[in-house]
Amino acid sequence: MKKIISGLLLSLSYCPLIWGGNISLKQNNVNWNNTSSWNINRMPQNGDTVTIPAGLTVVVNNNVYTNAPNLYLKVKGTISFQPNGKLDLGISSVVELLAGGTILSNSTGSERILIGGVIKYKGNNDGTIGGYALANSLSPASGSGAGSGFLTGTLEVTIKSFDAVKLNNKAYINWQTASEKDADYFELQRSQNQNNWETVYRIKAFNQNNGGSYNYVDTDPLLHDLYFRLKMVQKDGGITYSSISLVRQNETKSKISIYPNPTQDYAIVSFGDSFRSGSIQLSNFEGQVVYKKPITVTQGFVKIEMSTFPKGTYILDITDRGKKLGAEKIILR
């Protein structure tokens, strides 16, 4: 039997892009450990938010990781385990099966998901699991029935955005919720290594039907890279965590400008004087690339026609001479 939560399981409708931090499966029925299976042509690595889009299947047929990375895995499609297929993940990892998301196995004991060394999924115990379900360091170990390592329940809080940025050598954090039914409080946590976390801020949830907006400034000087995450506690004691956002000590302000933003039909992207040559790529929040174009300094700007795109928020990734400069958000209304 799956463990039933009567209240909240936190779901992120927006997971913020950090440097190399968002990655999505781009092909169907491909192996996890093939770099060409992923939209940025590398395997998911420590700190990534990983999306398996609806309609796509990724195959795990060996021991993918030996370094136990911390991943936030959002499954809308399918993870298919084959004999000896293993995902051994770090203690801060989250595996979230959204509606329609599925984990399949060949029902052998060699197929598994570990989080922090604890078995959350085992092929011969759990078989097929469907969403909504979530496994993290606080969910039980697998072994007492199909899906016993996962929590299931009603989604009563939705996070619209969670942003952590550097400004004046401090970290500025903002998060917005779409709804907060039965939420008790938020804790903002930080870490230097994604393993040892400290709570730096706690605030009671507003409990507004249409959600709320929260802000915090970490006044400690930014002497090194810092990771931030949200801990959400509901009134019945249920706990879950957001994905992880990184603030880099040496992060510099982007010299990219976007106008108009928000937009209704197009966006003009202008580049700073230091830009030489690279590319821009526009993706939706499913991780699907909807626009990609090489650019040179002689152009100065690129106009992106967006009138045929579905309304919503898009992420623009910019590279210059092979180096990723960062990501910008474009809102299409």
Secondary structure, 3 states (H helix, E strand, C coil): CCEEECCCCCEECCCCCCCCCEEEECCCCEECCCHHHECCCCCCCCCCEEEECCCCEEEECCECCCCCCCCEEEECCEEEECCCCEEEECCCCEEEECCCCEEECCCCCCCEEEECCEEEEEHHHHCCEECCEEECCCCCCCCCCCCCCCEEECCCEEEEEEEEEEECCEEEEEEEEEEECCEEEEEEEEECCCCCCEEEEEEECCCCCCCCEEEEEECCCCCCCEEEEEEEEECCCCEEECCCEEECCCCCCCCCEEECCCECCEEEEECCCCCCEEEEEEECCCCCEEEEEEEECCCCEEEEECCCCCCEEEEEEEEECCEEEEEEEEEEC
